[in-house]
Amino acid sequence: MLKKLLAGLHKAEDFLLAMLLGGLLVLALLQIALRLFFETGLSWAEPVSQMGVLWLALMGALGAARSHRHIAIDAFPRLLPPLLRRIAWLLSHLVTAVVCGLLAWYGWGMVDLEREAPGLFVEGVPSWWPMLAFPFGFGLLSLRFVIAALGQPAEHEGPQ
Amino acid sequence: MITGLVIIVLLAVLGMPLFAVIAAIALLGFNAAGYDLIAVAVEYYRLGDKPGLIAIPMFTMAGYLLGESGTPSRLVRLSMALLGWLPGGLAIVAIVACAFFTAFTGASGMTIVAIGAFLYPALVKANYPERYSLGLVTSSGSLGLLFAPSLPLILYGFVAGQLNTTPPVTIRDLFLAGLMPGALMILVLSIHAMWVGRQLPQAAAGFDTRELWESLKEAKWELPLPLIVLGGIYSGKFAASEAAAVTTLYVLIVTIWIKKEIKFSKLPDLMAEAMRLVGAILIILGAAGALSNWLVDQEVPSHLFDFSRQHVHSAGMFLMLLNVVLLLVGMFIDIFSAIVILTPLLVPVAVAYGIHPVHFGIVMLANLQIGYFMPPAGMDLFIAAYRFKTNIVNLTRACGPFFLLVGFALLIITWVPWLSLALL
């Protein structure tokens, strides 16, 4: 039951990631078409697309944490006997979770600061709204690394 | 500060993901310098206001789509028709096909999986020595990294472009600068391949115009790709990020609609898979942005220059030394992290020595390319070991001659800036 729920959650996450990328692609193409054929453009397209890349990075990093795709130097742990390797894995991933937690915490501080003197992200959207992705993203990432730390070391880390 | 740094480095050796390592050092540094640590978050968040960064997810997606389609086999057929009749023809085919493919997939190891995996058995069957074949497909996995639109090239363009050097670094210049050095590497490896294959029967009976025509027709949808990537940028019609979006659209249309090699229902999975790689890279880029901000604040690059000026007196010496350092770095750290960490440190020093930052970038990438198949941490070694069911020691031996060959090309690229700068 829990497994099914989790699989569904992962599927939804992947879908969201793909949608975000698709949305960015459509926006970029729309901008090109508007510029080439009508010599115009959407004023909000540039900030939204740049911010979109940041969200994409955070969500992609979440997915990478799930499937152990984060880039790490794993030459040394490979040489360790299983028990020590497990301990190295636990330790390094717990500390990663702490670092992500700190980034989420200070990210929240950044949002708070921005709310005191809010600027505009695009027309009608205060600048601290898109910023929320940062503390949330790193908060979830922290959680993912706690889960990873408790599991088995990955056979192969890094992109493939 | 020092204790903290030692602990973090230890954790890095134990396998802590590099983005966390870099972020931890940044947190430590900002703290030691007496800044509010919110500054680290603010610097990290700058990842969201870099114009043109979208080129990275776009080109990566195009590369993944091409990798899943029939492009690799069409590419091999075409190179076979063009080059198969030469002595060592099949090996040259492998070299050229790998280079072209790596340019699009950004050397994420996909080349070995997509092309090496079926060229390796073909090479062995054609009586190439097993060790040579293994070394060839492993070391060719990072060949072509100097060709547009490879991911490391774009990444260097980003990081170096933001340093506002004179002369400036643009992705457009880098795309041109990589062409001749990349071609030189292919040439060196191809000459070696002719030597190895001099007594073997040729892969193709002779130059066959009909087969060339057939394979050209088969690959007609892939052929415009370099034009789309480069043409738009050099005609001034597109920025690099726009060329990336157009390329992705084109590849989507070809693979899904025209060739029907990728099912539409598979698309979200494929996109998500590509974006996990992008996420892993960009999150390092963000952390490195925060770290390099601290390094600049502490004037580390200028201290570095003062220090090296006392010992290293010429630009040539500096580049030689750099080759050694970068090879060592490349052994332990992957190319993406190495680029984002080292570029802000080393480019100001190189410029102070009078080295053109575009030439410097090409030298750096060429170095890191060798790091890909360098023991103990070269990523391609692990992928090849996994893929070809062999061990690292065996692979290291197989790659030996290729270190020397690519290293020889690297020396020429280092000493002859003209190769990188003539086309700018």
Interface residues (C-beta under 8 A of the other chain):
Chain A: E13 D14 F15 L17 A18 M19 L20 L21 G22 L24 L25 A28 L29 Q31 I32 L36 E46 P47 S49 Q50 M51 G52 V53 L54 L56 A57 L58 M59 G60 A61 L62 G63 A64 S67 R69 H70 I71 A72 I73 D74 A75 F76 P77 A88 W89 L91 S92 H93 V95 T96 V99 C100 L102 L103 Y106 G107 G109 M110 L113 P130 M131 F134 P153 H156 E157 G158 P159 Q160
Chain B: L11 A12 V13 L14 G15 M16 P17 L18 F19 A20 A23 A24 L27 L37 I38 V40 A41 V42 Y44 Y45 L47 G48 D49 K50 P51 L53 I54 I56 P57 M58 M61 S108 G109 M110 V113 K237 F238 S241 E242 A245 V246 T248 L249 L267 P268 D269 M271 A272 A274 M275 R276 L277 V278 G279 A280 I281 L282 I283 I284 L285 G286 F332 I333 D334 F336 S337 P376 A377 M379 F382 I383 Y386
